[in-house]
Amino acid sequence: MESGDKAVGFLLTLTSLSIFTYYTFWVIILPFVDSDHFVHKYFLPQEYAILIPVLAGVVLLSFLSVFVGLVMLKSKKKKKTT
């Protein structure tokens, strides 16, 4: 199982580095490249550079809130039965 864990860890690291590199290039370097350059066709419009992380954060916080709420409800039900 150890080699499987290493493979999953490697894939997660590679995916994270790829996303970080893409986003960094998109947000920091691309605004300084001419707008008619061919590299612009590989990136979404600049507005999405803020919209996507904000939406991802809202979704993550929503899931965490629901999870914590469900755990608290289950904990409260267990205390009532004992």
Order of alpha helices (4+ residues) and beta strands (2+ residues): alpha-alpha
